[in-house]
Each structure stands twice: as structure tokens, then as C-alpha cells.
Amino acid sequence: VLPIVLWGRRAPTHCVSSLLLVDGAVIVTGCHDGQICLWDLGPDLQINPRALLFGHTASVTCLSKA
């Protein structure tokens, strides 16, 4: 079971190791610390954090649509 965390206006530190663009509106990033972040991409290319998934320590080296 992986907990899901939502945060306020400032996202936590996130060293990106992989990136996936979903439907041109959502960016998914994986980091060296094992976190996966979901970001909303606005029409003016503004990136806003939506959710942070964590629960393991392995580096996220690849993301793909399932």
C-alpha cells in the first residue's frame, strides 16, 4: 500500500529522474528518492503540483502508460 500526500502551494524537493506527459495536461515525474509526482499543466504552460506518491526508496528510472 502506497500512501498519497497532497501539499499546499509549495511542492517538496524533487530531483527528477524520469518524466511522462499524459494527454498534454498532466506531467508525471519520478525521482531518485522513489517519489512519483503528478503535476497539472495549465494552458499558459504553468505547472501546478497535484499529488505526491511515496513509499519506497528505489530510484524511479522509467515511467510509461499502462
Secondary structure, DSSP 4 states (H G I P E B T S, - for coil): ---EE---SSPPP--EEEEEEETTTEEEEEETTS-EEEEEE-TTS-EEEEEEE----S--------
